[in-house]
Amino acid sequence: MTKAEIVTDIAAKTGIEKIAVQKTVEAFMESIKGSMAGGENVYLRGFGSFTIKKRAEKTGRNISKNTTIIIPAHNIPAFKPAKTFVNEVKTKVK
């Protein structure tokens, strides 16, 4: 499902204009990105958690040049769905 399909679906279910729904969805995503960029996790009860995971420094290989490279420690965004979300997907998707 794309962002455009989400906007269309929400607009159909709520009766709100697509433009207003699109602005709301965009603002929601910007809010999550801003919070995570600021080092905060985002918790949505019943849906899931957007968290920041720390990756340790590690050694990698550049196969084309056959050299060893060091990948520095870094943070990445991650999503962990809530148990109710997982259970609903498990029971309805076959």
N, CA, C and O atoms as a CHARMM CRD file, in Angstrom:
* protein
*
  376
    1    1 MET  N      0.85100  -1.17000   0.00000 PROA 1      0.00000
    2    1 MET  CA     0.00000   0.00000   0.00000 PROA 1      0.00000
    3    1 MET  C      0.90100   1.23800   0.00000 PROA 1      0.00000
    4    1 MET  O      1.84500   1.32500   0.78400 PROA 1      0.00000
    5    2 THR  N      0.60300   2.18400  -0.87700 PROA 2      0.00000
    6    2 THR  CA     1.38700   3.40700  -0.96600 PROA 2      0.00000
    7    2 THR  C      0.77000   4.50900  -0.11600 PROA 2      0.00000
    8    2 THR  O     -0.34600   4.37200   0.38500 PROA 2      0.00000
    9    3 LYS  N      1.51000   5.60600   0.03900 PROA 3      0.00000
   10    3 LYS  CA     0.99300   6.73500   0.80900 PROA 3      0.00000
   11    3 LYS  C     -0.28700   7.27200   0.16300 PROA 3      0.00000
   12    3 LYS  O     -1.23100   7.62800   0.86800 PROA 3      0.00000
   13    4 ALA  N     -0.32400   7.33200  -1.15900 PROA 4      0.00000
   14    4 ALA  CA    -1.51300   7.82300  -1.86100 PROA 4      0.00000
   15    4 ALA  C     -2.71900   6.92300  -1.58300 PROA 4      0.00000
   16    4 ALA  O     -3.83500   7.41500  -1.41800 PROA 4      0.00000
   17    5 GLU  N     -2.50000   5.61700  -1.53000 PROA 5      0.00000
   18    5 GLU  CA    -3.58900   4.69200  -1.22900 PROA 5      0.00000
   19    5 GLU  C     -4.05600   4.84600   0.21900 PROA 5      0.00000
   20    5 GLU  O     -5.24900   4.73000   0.50100 PROA 5      0.00000
   21    6 ILE  N     -3.14000   5.10100   1.12100 PROA 6      0.00000
   22    6 ILE  CA    -3.51000   5.33600   2.52200 PROA 6      0.00000
   23    6 ILE  C     -4.36400   6.58300   2.62400 PROA 6      0.00000
   24    6 ILE  O     -5.38400   6.57900   3.31300 PROA 6      0.00000
   25    7 VAL  N     -3.96100   7.65600   1.94400 PROA 7      0.00000
   26    7 VAL  CA    -4.72000   8.91500   1.96400 PROA 7      0.00000
   27    7 VAL  C     -6.11800   8.69100   1.40400 PROA 7      0.00000
   28    7 VAL  O     -7.09500   9.15600   1.99000 PROA 7      0.00000
   29    8 THR  N     -6.23100   7.98700   0.28400 PROA 8      0.00000
   30    8 THR  CA    -7.52900   7.70900  -0.32800 PROA 8      0.00000
   31    8 THR  C     -8.40500   6.88700   0.59900 PROA 8      0.00000
   32    8 THR  O     -9.59800   7.16200   0.72500 PROA 8      0.00000
   33    9 ASP  N     -7.83400   5.88700   1.24800 PROA 9      0.00000
   34    9 ASP  CA    -8.57800   5.02200   2.16200 PROA 9      0.00000
   35    9 ASP  C     -9.10400   5.81000   3.36800 PROA 9      0.00000
   36    9 ASP  O    -10.26600   5.66600   3.74700 PROA 9      0.00000
   37   10 ILE  N     -8.25300   6.63300   3.96100 PROA 10     0.00000
   38   10 ILE  CA    -8.67000   7.42500   5.12100 PROA 10     0.00000
   39   10 ILE  C     -9.74600   8.43400   4.72000 PROA 10     0.00000
   40   10 ILE  O    -10.72000   8.63300   5.44700 PROA 10     0.00000
   41   11 ALA  N     -9.56700   9.06400   3.57000 PROA 11     0.00000
   42   11 ALA  CA   -10.55000  10.03700   3.09500 PROA 11     0.00000
   43   11 ALA  C    -11.90700   9.36700   2.87100 PROA 11     0.00000
   44   11 ALA  O    -12.94300   9.94000   3.20500 PROA 11     0.00000
   45   12 ALA  N    -11.90500   8.16400   2.31000 PROA 12     0.00000
   46   12 ALA  CA   -13.15400   7.44100   2.07000 PROA 12     0.00000
   47   12 ALA  C    -13.82900   7.03400   3.37700 PROA 12     0.00000
   48   12 ALA  O    -15.05300   7.10000   3.49000 PROA 12     0.00000
   49   13 LYS  N    -13.03400   6.61200   4.37100 PROA 13     0.00000
   50   13 LYS  CA   -13.60100   6.15200   5.63900 PROA 13     0.00000
   51   13 LYS  C    -14.10600   7.29000   6.52100 PROA 13     0.00000
   52   13 LYS  O    -15.06600   7.11400   7.27000 PROA 13     0.00000
   53   14 THR  N    -13.46100   8.46000   6.43600 PROA 14     0.00000
   54   14 THR  CA   -13.81600   9.56200   7.33200 PROA 14     0.00000
   55   14 THR  C    -14.66000  10.64100   6.67900 PROA 14     0.00000
   56   14 THR  O    -15.33500  11.40100   7.37300 PROA 14     0.00000
   57   15 GLY  N    -14.63400  10.72200   5.35800 PROA 15     0.00000
   58   15 GLY  CA   -15.37400  11.77000   4.66700 PROA 15     0.00000
   59   15 GLY  C    -14.62600  13.09800   4.63100 PROA 15     0.00000
   60   15 GLY  O    -15.19000  14.11000   4.21500 PROA 15     0.00000
   61   16 ILE  N    -13.37500  13.11000   5.05700 PROA 16     0.00000
   62   16 ILE  CA   -12.55300  14.32400   5.03300 PROA 16     0.00000
   63   16 ILE  C    -11.91200  14.42800   3.64900 PROA 16     0.00000
   64   16 ILE  O    -11.61000  13.41100   3.02400 PROA 16     0.00000
   65   17 GLU  N    -11.70600  15.65100   3.17400 PROA 17     0.00000
   66   17 GLU  CA   -11.10700  15.85800   1.85300 PROA 17     0.00000
   67   17 GLU  C     -9.70400  15.25500   1.79700 PROA 17     0.00000
   68   17 GLU  O     -8.98800  15.22500   2.79800 PROA 17     0.00000
   69   18 LYS  N     -9.32300  14.77500   0.60700 PROA 18     0.00000
   70   18 LYS  CA    -8.02100  14.14000   0.42300 PROA 18     0.00000
   71   18 LYS  C     -6.86600  15.08700   0.74200 PROA 18     0.00000
   72   18 LYS  O     -5.85400  14.65800   1.29600 PROA 18     0.00000
   73   19 ILE  N     -7.00400  16.35100   0.40500 PROA 19     0.00000
   74   19 ILE  CA    -5.92500  17.31200   0.65000 PROA 19     0.00000
   75   19 ILE  C     -5.65800  17.44400   2.15200 PROA 19     0.00000
   76   19 ILE  O     -4.50500  17.47700   2.58100 PROA 19     0.00000
   77   20 ALA  N     -6.71600  17.51900   2.93900 PROA 20     0.00000
   78   20 ALA  CA    -6.56700  17.63600   4.39200 PROA 20     0.00000
   79   20 ALA  C     -5.94800  16.36000   4.97200 PROA 20     0.00000
   80   20 ALA  O     -5.09100  16.42300   5.85300 PROA 20     0.00000
   81   21 VAL  N     -6.38500  15.22100   4.47500 PROA 21     0.00000
   82   21 VAL  CA    -5.83900  13.94400   4.95000 PROA 21     0.00000
   83   21 VAL  C     -4.36300  13.83500   4.57600 PROA 21     0.00000
   84   21 VAL  O     -3.55300  13.37500   5.38100 PROA 21     0.00000
   85   22 GLN  N     -4.01000  14.25300   3.36100 PROA 22     0.00000
   86   22 GLN  CA    -2.62100  14.18400   2.92400 PROA 22     0.00000
   87   22 GLN  C     -1.73300  15.06200   3.79700 PROA 22     0.00000
   88   22 GLN  O     -0.63800  14.65100   4.18200 PROA 22     0.00000
   89   23 LYS  N     -2.19600  16.26400   4.10900 PROA 23     0.00000
   90   23 LYS  CA    -1.41700  17.14600   4.98100 PROA 23     0.00000
   91   23 LYS  C     -1.24700  16.53000   6.36300 PROA 23     0.00000
   92   23 LYS  O     -0.17700  16.63500   6.96300 PROA 23     0.00000
   93   24 THR  N     -2.28900  15.89200   6.86800 PROA 24     0.00000
   94   24 THR  CA    -2.22700  15.25500   8.18200 PROA 24     0.00000
   95   24 THR  C     -1.24000  14.08800   8.18300 PROA 24     0.00000
   96   24 THR  O     -0.44200  13.94700   9.11000 PROA 24     0.00000
   97   25 VAL  N     -1.29500  13.25600   7.14800 PROA 25     0.00000
   98   25 VAL  CA    -0.38000  12.11300   7.05100 PROA 25     0.00000
   99   25 VAL  C      1.06400  12.60900   6.94000 PROA 25     0.00000
  100   25 VAL  O      1.96000  12.07000   7.59000 PROA 25     0.00000
  101   26 GLU  N      1.28700  13.64000   6.11200 PROA 26     0.00000
  102   26 GLU  CA     2.62800  14.21200   5.96700 PROA 26     0.00000
  103   26 GLU  C      3.13200  14.77000   7.29900 PROA 26     0.00000
  104   26 GLU  O      4.28600  14.55900   7.67200 PROA 26     0.00000
  105   27 ALA  N      2.24900  15.49000   8.01600 PROA 27     0.00000
  106   27 ALA  CA     2.63500  16.06400   9.30900 PROA 27     0.00000
  107   27 ALA  C      2.95500  14.96400  10.31700 PROA 27     0.00000
  108   27 ALA  O      3.88300  15.10400  11.11300 PROA 27     0.00000
  109   28 PHE  N      2.18900  13.86800  10.28700 PROA 28     0.00000
  110   28 PHE  CA     2.42700  12.72500  11.16800 PROA 28     0.00000
  111   28 PHE  C      3.81100  12.12700  10.91200 PROA 28     0.00000
  112   28 PHE  O      4.56400  11.85900  11.84800 PROA 28     0.00000
  113   29 MET  N      4.13200  11.92300   9.64300 PROA 29     0.00000
  114   29 MET  CA     5.43100  11.33400   9.30800 PROA 29     0.00000
  115   29 MET  C      6.57500  12.28200   9.64800 PROA 29     0.00000
  116   29 MET  O      7.61900  11.83800  10.12700 PROA 29     0.00000
  117   30 GLU  N      6.39900  13.56600   9.41200 PROA 30     0.00000
  118   30 GLU  CA     7.43900  14.54800   9.75500 PROA 30     0.00000
  119   30 GLU  C      7.65300  14.60400  11.26600 PROA 30     0.00000
  120   30 GLU  O      8.78100  14.76000  11.73300 PROA 30     0.00000
  121   31 SER  N      6.57500  14.47900  12.02100 PROA 31     0.00000
  122   31 SER  CA     6.66900  14.48600  13.48000 PROA 31     0.00000
  123   31 SER  C      7.47700  13.28700  13.97500 PROA 31     0.00000
  124   31 SER  O      8.32200  13.42200  14.86000 PROA 31     0.00000
  125   32 ILE  N      7.21200  12.11800  13.40100 PROA 32     0.00000
  126   32 ILE  CA     7.96300  10.91600  13.78400 PROA 32     0.00000
  127   32 ILE  C      9.43300  11.06800  13.40000 PROA 32     0.00000
  128   32 ILE  O     10.31700  10.77100  14.20300 PROA 32     0.00000
  129   33 LYS  N      9.70000  11.53000  12.17300 PROA 33     0.00000
  130   33 LYS  CA    11.08900  11.70300  11.73400 PROA 33     0.00000
  131   33 LYS  C     11.81500  12.72100  12.60200 PROA 33     0.00000
  132   33 LYS  O     12.97400  12.51600  12.96500 PROA 33     0.00000
  133   34 GLY  N     11.13600  13.82500  12.93900 PROA 34     0.00000
  134   34 GLY  CA    11.75400  14.85400  13.76800 PROA 34     0.00000
  135   34 GLY  C     12.08200  14.34900  15.16200 PROA 34     0.00000
  136   34 GLY  O     13.15300  14.63700  15.69700 PROA 34     0.00000
  137   35 SER  N     11.16100  13.59600  15.74800 PROA 35     0.00000
  138   35 SER  CA    11.39300  13.04300  17.08200 PROA 35     0.00000
  139   35 SER  C     12.56800  12.07000  17.07400 PROA 35     0.00000
  140   35 SER  O     13.41800  12.10000  17.96400 PROA 35     0.00000
  141   36 MET  N     12.60800  11.21200  16.06600 PROA 36     0.00000
  142   36 MET  CA    13.68300  10.22600  16.00300 PROA 36     0.00000
  143   36 MET  C     15.02000  10.88400  15.68300 PROA 36     0.00000
  144   36 MET  O     16.05500  10.46100  16.19800 PROA 36     0.00000
  145   37 ALA  N     15.01000  11.90600  14.84500 PROA 37     0.00000
  146   37 ALA  CA    16.25200  12.62800  14.54300 PROA 37     0.00000
  147   37 ALA  C     16.77100  13.33200  15.79000 PROA 37     0.00000
  148   37 ALA  O     17.97500  13.54800  15.93100 PROA 37     0.00000
  149   38 GLY  N     15.85700  13.69000  16.69900 PROA 38     0.00000
  150   38 GLY  CA    16.24000  14.31900  17.95400 PROA 38     0.00000
  151   38 GLY  C     16.62600  13.32000  19.03200 PROA 38     0.00000
  152   38 GLY  O     16.92800  13.71000  20.16000 PROA 38     0.00000
  153   39 GLY  N     16.62000  12.03200  18.69500 PROA 39     0.00000
  154   39 GLY  CA    17.04600  11.00900  19.64600 PROA 39     0.00000
  155   39 GLY  C     15.92800  10.41600  20.47900 PROA 39     0.00000
  156   39 GLY  O     16.20000   9.66100  21.41300 PROA 39     0.00000
  157   40 GLU  N     14.67100  10.73300  20.17000 PROA 40     0.00000
  158   40 GLU  CA    13.54100  10.20500  20.94400 PROA 40     0.00000
  159   40 GLU  C     12.89000   9.03800  20.21700 PROA 40     0.00000
  160   40 GLU  O     12.79000   9.04000  18.99000 PROA 40     0.00000
  161   41 ASN  N     12.44900   8.04400  20.97500 PROA 41     0.00000
  162   41 ASN  CA    11.65500   6.95200  20.42100 PROA 41     0.00000
  163   41 ASN  C     10.19400   7.38300  20.37500 PROA 41     0.00000
  164   41 ASN  O      9.78000   8.26400  21.12800 PROA 41     0.00000
  165   42 VAL  N      9.40700   6.75800  19.48600 PROA 42     0.00000
  166   42 VAL  CA     7.99000   7.08200  19.34700 PROA 42     0.00000
  167   42 VAL  C      7.20200   5.80900  19.62300 PROA 42     0.00000
  168   42 VAL  O      7.43700   4.78000  18.99000 PROA 42     0.00000
  169   43 TYR  N      6.26400   5.87700  20.57100 PROA 43     0.00000
  170   43 TYR  CA     5.46100   4.72500  20.96700 PROA 43     0.00000
  171   43 TYR  C      4.00100   4.99400  20.62600 PROA 43     0.00000
  172   43 TYR  O      3.42100   5.97400  21.09300 PROA 43     0.00000
  173   44 LEU  N      3.40500   4.12200  19.80900 PROA 44     0.00000
  174   44 LEU  CA     1.99000   4.22600  19.44700 PROA 44     0.00000
  175   44 LEU  C      1.29400   2.98000  19.99000 PROA 44     0.00000
  176   44 LEU  O      1.41000   1.89400  19.42100 PROA 44     0.00000
  177   45 ARG  N      0.58300   3.14800  21.08000 PROA 45     0.00000
  178   45 ARG  CA    -0.06000   2.02000  21.75400 PROA 45     0.00000
  179   45 ARG  C     -1.00800   1.29700  20.80100 PROA 45     0.00000
  180   45 ARG  O     -1.83600   1.92400  20.14000 PROA 45     0.00000
  181   46 GLY  N     -0.88000  -0.01800  20.73800 PROA 46     0.00000
  182   46 GLY  CA    -1.72100  -0.83600  19.88300 PROA 46     0.00000
  183   46 GLY  C     -1.22100  -0.92600  18.44800 PROA 46     0.00000
  184   46 GLY  O     -1.75200  -1.71300  17.66500 PROA 46     0.00000
  185   47 PHE  N     -0.21500  -0.14200  18.08700 PROA 47     0.00000
  186   47 PHE  CA     0.32300  -0.17000  16.72300 PROA 47     0.00000
  187   47 PHE  C      1.76900  -0.64300  16.72800 PROA 47     0.00000
  188   47 PHE  O      2.10500  -1.63000  16.07300 PROA 47     0.00000
  189   48 GLY  N      2.63300   0.06500  17.47100 PROA 48     0.00000
  190   48 GLY  CA     4.02300  -0.34100  17.53400 PROA 48     0.00000
  191   48 GLY  C      4.92500   0.77300  18.00000 PROA 48     0.00000
  192   48 GLY  O      4.45600   1.84200  18.39100 PROA 48     0.00000
  193   49 SER  N      6.22200   0.52400  17.96000 PROA 49     0.00000
  194   49 SER  CA     7.21200   1.48000  18.43600 PROA 49     0.00000
  195   49 SER  C      8.24400   1.75200  17.35000 PROA 49     0.00000
  196   49 SER  O      8.75700   0.83000  16.71600 PROA 49     0.00000
  197   50 PHE  N      8.53600   3.02100  17.14900 PROA 50     0.00000
  198   50 PHE  CA     9.62400   3.44000  16.28500 PROA 50     0.00000
  199   50 PHE  C     10.79100   3.74200  17.21800 PROA 50     0.00000
  200   50 PHE  O     10.72900   4.68400  18.00800 PROA 50     0.00000
  201   51 THR  N     11.84300   2.95400  17.12900 PROA 51     0.00000
  202   51 THR  CA    12.96700   3.10800  18.04700 PROA 51     0.00000
  203   51 THR  C     14.26200   3.35200  17.28900 PROA 51     0.00000
  204   51 THR  O     14.35400   3.13000  16.08200 PROA 51     0.00000
  205   52 ILE  N     15.25300   3.81400  18.03000 PROA 52     0.00000
  206   52 ILE  CA    16.58200   4.03200  17.47200 PROA 52     0.00000
  207   52 ILE  C     17.47400   2.91000  17.97400 PROA 52     0.00000
  208   52 ILE  O     17.62000   2.71100  19.18000 PROA 52     0.00000
  209   53 LYS  N     18.07200   2.17700  17.03800 PROA 53     0.00000
  210   53 LYS  CA    18.97500   1.08500  17.40500 PROA 53     0.00000
  211   53 LYS  C     20.40900   1.50200  17.11800 PROA 53     0.00000
  212   53 LYS  O     20.70100   2.14100  16.10700 PROA 53     0.00000
  213   54 LYS  N     21.28400   1.12900  18.02100 PROA 54     0.00000
  214   54 LYS  CA    22.70000   1.43800  17.87300 PROA 54     0.00000
  215   54 LYS  C     23.41000   0.24000  17.24600 PROA 54     0.00000
  216   54 LYS  O     23.27700  -0.88700  17.72200 PROA 54     0.00000
  217   55 ARG  N     24.14600   0.48600  16.19800 PROA 55     0.00000
  218   55 ARG  CA    24.94400  -0.55200  15.55400 PROA 55     0.00000
  219   55 ARG  C     26.40800  -0.33800  15.93600 PROA 55     0.00000
  220   55 ARG  O     26.92300   0.77400  15.82600 PROA 55     0.00000
  221   56 ALA  N     27.05900  -1.37300  16.37100 PROA 56     0.00000
  222   56 ALA  CA    28.46100  -1.28600  16.78400 PROA 56     0.00000
  223   56 ALA  C     29.36800  -1.19400  15.56500 PROA 56     0.00000
  224   56 ALA  O     28.98000  -1.54600  14.45100 PROA 56     0.00000
  225   57 GLU  N     30.58600  -0.71500  15.80200 PROA 57     0.00000
  226   57 GLU  CA    31.58600  -0.67900  14.73700 PROA 57     0.00000
  227   57 GLU  C     31.92000  -2.11500  14.33400 PROA 57     0.00000
  228   57 GLU  O     32.00800  -3.00600  15.17900 PROA 57     0.00000
  229   58 LYS  N     32.10500  -2.32200  13.03400 PROA 58     0.00000
  230   58 LYS  CA    32.43500  -3.66900  12.58600 PROA 58     0.00000
  231   58 LYS  C     33.34000  -3.61300  11.36100 PROA 58     0.00000
  232   58 LYS  O     33.48800  -2.57100  10.72300 PROA 58     0.00000
  233   59 THR  N     33.93200  -4.74100  11.05300 PROA 59     0.00000
  234   59 THR  CA    34.81900  -4.86000   9.90300 PROA 59     0.00000
  235   59 THR  C     34.03900  -5.45700   8.74600 PROA 59     0.00000
  236   59 THR  O     33.33300  -6.45200   8.91100 PROA 59     0.00000
  237   60 GLY  N     34.16800  -4.85000   7.57800 PROA 60     0.00000
  238   60 GLY  CA    33.50000  -5.33800   6.37900 PROA 60     0.00000
  239   60 GLY  C     34.50400  -5.57300   5.26900 PROA 60     0.00000
  240   60 GLY  O     35.69400  -5.30700   5.43500 PROA 60     0.00000
  241   61 ARG  N     34.03300  -6.06800   4.14500 PROA 61     0.00000
  242   61 ARG  CA    34.90700  -6.34500   3.01200 PROA 61     0.00000
  243   61 ARG  C     34.38900  -5.61400   1.78200 PROA 61     0.00000
  244   61 ARG  O     33.19000  -5.60800   1.50600 PROA 61     0.00000
  245   62 ASN  N     35.30800  -5.00000   1.05200 PROA 62     0.00000
  246   62 ASN  CA    35.00400  -4.44500  -0.25600 PROA 62     0.00000
  247   62 ASN  C     35.41800  -5.51100  -1.25100 PROA 62     0.00000
  248   62 ASN  O     36.60500  -5.67200  -1.53400 PROA 62     0.00000
  249   63 ILE  N     34.44700  -6.24100  -1.78300 PROA 63     0.00000
  250   63 ILE  CA    34.73500  -7.40400  -2.61900 PROA 63     0.00000
  251   63 ILE  C     35.42900  -6.99800  -3.92200 PROA 63     0.00000
  252   63 ILE  O     36.33600  -7.69700  -4.37500 PROA 63     0.00000
  253   64 SER  N     35.02100  -5.88500  -4.52800 PROA 64     0.00000
  254   64 SER  CA    35.60000  -5.49700  -5.82000 PROA 64     0.00000
  255   64 SER  C     37.07900  -5.12800  -5.71000 PROA 64     0.00000
  256   64 SER  O     37.85100  -5.39800  -6.63000 PROA 64     0.00000
  257   65 LYS  N     37.48100  -4.51400  -4.59400 PROA 65     0.00000
  258   65 LYS  CA    38.89100  -4.13300  -4.40800 PROA 65     0.00000
  259   65 LYS  C     39.64800  -5.12100  -3.51900 PROA 65     0.00000
  260   65 LYS  O     40.86200  -5.00800  -3.34700 PROA 65     0.00000
  261   66 ASN  N     38.92200  -6.08700  -2.95800 PROA 66     0.00000
  262   66 ASN  CA    39.48900  -7.08600  -2.06600 PROA 66     0.00000
  263   66 ASN  C     40.22800  -6.43800  -0.89700 PROA 66     0.00000
  264   66 ASN  O     41.36600  -6.79400  -0.59100 PROA 66     0.00000
  265   67 THR  N     39.56500  -5.48800  -0.25200 PROA 67     0.00000
  266   67 THR  CA    40.15600  -4.80500   0.89800 PROA 67     0.00000
  267   67 THR  C     39.21100  -4.89100   2.08700 PROA 67     0.00000
  268   67 THR  O     38.01200  -5.12800   1.94300 PROA 67     0.00000
  269   68 THR  N     39.78500  -4.69300   3.25400 PROA 68     0.00000
  270   68 THR  CA    38.99900  -4.66000   4.48000 PROA 68     0.00000
  271   68 THR  C     38.67100  -3.20800   4.79800 PROA 68     0.00000
  272   68 THR  O     39.53400  -2.33400   4.71100 PROA 68     0.00000
  273   69 ILE  N     37.40300  -2.95300   5.17100 PROA 69     0.00000
  274   69 ILE  CA    37.00600  -1.60400   5.55500 PROA 69     0.00000
  275   69 ILE  C     36.38200  -1.65000   6.94200 PROA 69     0.00000
  276   69 ILE  O     35.83600  -2.67200   7.35700 PROA 69     0.00000
  277   70 ILE  N     36.46900  -0.54200   7.64300 PROA 70     0.00000
  278   70 ILE  CA    35.85700  -0.44100   8.96900 PROA 70     0.00000
  279   70 ILE  C     34.55700   0.34400   8.81900 PROA 70     0.00000
  280   70 ILE  O     34.55500   1.47600   8.33400 PROA 70     0.00000
  281   71 ILE  N     33.46700  -0.26300   9.23500 PROA 71     0.00000
  282   71 ILE  CA    32.17100   0.40500   9.22200 PROA 71     0.00000
  283   71 ILE  C     31.98600   1.00200  10.61600 PROA 71     0.00000
  284   71 ILE  O     31.92000   0.26600  11.60000 PROA 71     0.00000
  285   72 PRO  N     31.90000   2.34100  10.70800 PROA 72     0.00000
  286   72 PRO  CA    31.81600   2.96900  12.02700 PROA 72     0.00000
  287   72 PRO  C     30.48900   2.67600  12.73400 PROA 72     0.00000
  288   72 PRO  O     29.50400   2.30400  12.09600 PROA 72     0.00000
  289   73 ALA  N     30.47700   2.84800  14.04500 PROA 73     0.00000
  290   73 ALA  CA    29.25100   2.69600  14.81700 PROA 73     0.00000
  291   73 ALA  C     28.25100   3.75600  14.35600 PROA 73     0.00000
  292   73 ALA  O     28.63000   4.88800  14.05500 PROA 73     0.00000
  293   74 HSD  N     26.97500   3.38000  14.30300 PROA 74     0.00000
  294   74 HSD  CA    25.94900   4.31400  13.84300 PROA 74     0.00000
  295   74 HSD  C     24.58600   3.92000  14.41400 PROA 74     0.00000
  296   74 HSD  O     24.41400   2.83000  14.96100 PROA 74     0.00000
  297   75 ASN  N     23.64000   4.81900  14.27600 PROA 75     0.00000
  298   75 ASN  CA    22.26200   4.58400  14.73200 PROA 75     0.00000
  299   75 ASN  C     21.36500   4.40500  13.51500 PROA 75     0.00000
  300   75 ASN  O     21.55300   5.05200  12.48500 PROA 75     0.00000
  301   76 ILE  N     20.37600   3.50500  13.65300 PROA 76     0.00000
  302   76 ILE  CA    19.41300   3.30600  12.57800 PROA 76     0.00000
  303   76 ILE  C     18.00200   3.30800  13.16000 PROA 76     0.00000
  304   76 ILE  O     17.81200   2.91300  14.31000 PROA 76     0.00000
  305   77 PRO  N     17.00100   3.75000  12.37800 PROA 77     0.00000
  306   77 PRO  CA    15.62200   3.67300  12.84700 PROA 77     0.00000
  307   77 PRO  C     15.10700   2.23900  12.69700 PROA 77     0.00000
  308   77 PRO  O     15.49600   1.52600  11.77200 PROA 77     0.00000
  309   78 ALA  N     14.23700   1.82800  13.60700 PROA 78     0.00000
  310   78 ALA  CA    13.65900   0.49000  13.55300 PROA 78     0.00000
  311   78 ALA  C     12.19600   0.57600  13.99100 PROA 78     0.00000
  312   78 ALA  O     11.80900   1.47900  14.73200 PROA 78     0.00000
  313   79 PHE  N     11.39700  -0.37400  13.52300 PROA 79     0.00000
  314   79 PHE  CA     9.99000  -0.44400  13.91000 PROA 79     0.00000
  315   79 PHE  C      9.72000  -1.81000  14.50500 PROA 79     0.00000
  316   79 PHE  O     10.10000  -2.83200  13.93300 PROA 79     0.00000
  317   80 LYS  N      9.05900  -1.82800  15.65800 PROA 80     0.00000
  318   80 LYS  CA     8.65400  -3.08200  16.28600 PROA 80     0.00000
  319   80 LYS  C      7.14400  -3.02700  16.46200 PROA 80     0.00000
  320   80 LYS  O      6.64800  -2.19500  17.22200 PROA 80     0.00000
  321   81 PRO  N      6.39900  -3.89600  15.77400 PROA 81     0.00000
  322   81 PRO  CA     4.94500  -3.86000  15.89800 PROA 81     0.00000
  323   81 PRO  C      4.47900  -4.33700  17.27200 PROA 81     0.00000
  324   81 PRO  O      5.14100  -5.14300  17.92600 PROA 81     0.00000
  325   82 ALA  N      3.32500  -3.82100  17.69400 PROA 82     0.00000
  326   82 ALA  CA     2.72400  -4.22600  18.96900 PROA 82     0.00000
  327   82 ALA  C      2.20100  -5.65800  18.85600 PROA 82     0.00000
  328   82 ALA  O      1.93700  -6.14200  17.75500 PROA 82     0.00000
  329   83 LYS  N      2.05400  -6.32800  19.99200 PROA 83     0.00000
  330   83 LYS  CA     1.58300  -7.71200  20.00100 PROA 83     0.00000
  331   83 LYS  C      0.21000  -7.84500  19.35500 PROA 83     0.00000
  332   83 LYS  O     -0.04400  -8.80400  18.62600 PROA 83     0.00000
  333   84 THR  N     -0.68500  -6.87900  19.62200 PROA 84     0.00000
  334   84 THR  CA    -2.02400  -6.94400  19.02100 PROA 84     0.00000
  335   84 THR  C     -1.95500  -6.81700  17.50400 PROA 84     0.00000
  336   84 THR  O     -2.72200  -7.46100  16.78700 PROA 84     0.00000
  337   85 PHE  N     -1.04000  -5.99100  17.01900 PROA 85     0.00000
  338   85 PHE  CA    -0.82500  -5.81000  15.58300 PROA 85     0.00000
  339   85 PHE  C     -0.33800  -7.13500  14.97800 PROA 85     0.00000
  340   85 PHE  O     -0.87000  -7.58800  13.96400 PROA 85     0.00000
  341   86 VAL  N      0.65900  -7.74600  15.59300 PROA 86     0.00000
  342   86 VAL  CA     1.22700  -8.99600  15.10800 PROA 86     0.00000
  343   86 VAL  C      0.17000 -10.09500  15.08600 PROA 86     0.00000
  344   86 VAL  O      0.05400 -10.83800  14.11100 PROA 86     0.00000
  345   87 ASN  N     -0.60100 -10.19100  16.17000 PROA 87     0.00000
  346   87 ASN  CA    -1.62600 -11.24400  16.25000 PROA 87     0.00000
  347   87 ASN  C     -2.69800 -11.06600  15.19000 PROA 87     0.00000
  348   87 ASN  O     -3.16700 -12.04700  14.61400 PROA 87     0.00000
  349   88 GLU  N     -3.09300  -9.82500  14.92500 PROA 88     0.00000
  350   88 GLU  CA    -4.11100  -9.56700  13.90600 PROA 88     0.00000
  351   88 GLU  C     -3.61200  -9.97300  12.52000 PROA 88     0.00000
  352   88 GLU  O     -4.35500 -10.56600  11.73900 PROA 88     0.00000
  353   89 VAL  N     -2.37000  -9.65700  12.22000 PROA 89     0.00000
  354   89 VAL  CA    -1.79600 -10.03200  10.92500 PROA 89     0.00000
  355   89 VAL  C     -1.68000 -11.56200  10.83100 PROA 89     0.00000
  356   89 VAL  O     -1.97100 -12.14200   9.78500 PROA 89     0.00000
  357   90 LYS  N     -1.26100 -12.20600  11.91400 PROA 90     0.00000
  358   90 LYS  CA    -1.11000 -13.66700  11.90900 PROA 90     0.00000
  359   90 LYS  C     -2.44400 -14.37200  11.62600 PROA 90     0.00000
  360   90 LYS  O     -2.49900 -15.35300  10.88400 PROA 90     0.00000
  361   91 THR  N     -3.51200 -13.85300  12.23300 PROA 91     0.00000
  362   91 THR  CA    -4.80400 -14.53900  12.09400 PROA 91     0.00000
  363   91 THR  C     -5.49800 -14.22300  10.77100 PROA 91     0.00000
  364   91 THR  O     -6.26700 -15.04800  10.27700 PROA 91     0.00000
  365   92 LYS  N     -5.25100 -13.06300  10.19100 PROA 92     0.00000
  366   92 LYS  CA    -5.99000 -12.68500   8.97800 PROA 92     0.00000
  367   92 LYS  C     -5.24600 -12.93300   7.68300 PROA 92     0.00000
  368   92 LYS  O     -5.88300 -13.07600   6.64000 PROA 92     0.00000
  369   93 VAL  N     -3.92000 -12.98900   7.70600 PROA 93     0.00000
  370   93 VAL  CA    -3.15600 -13.22100   6.48100 PROA 93     0.00000
  371   93 VAL  C     -2.80600 -14.69600   6.39300 PROA 93     0.00000
  372   93 VAL  O     -2.22900 -15.27100   7.31600 PROA 93     0.00000
  373   94 LYS  N     -3.16500 -15.29400   5.26800 PROA 94     0.00000
  374   94 LYS  CA    -2.89100 -16.73400   5.10200 PROA 94     0.00000
  375   94 LYS  C     -2.12800 -16.98700   3.84700 PROA 94     0.00000
  376   94 LYS  O     -1.80800 -18.13500   3.54000 PROA 94     0.00000
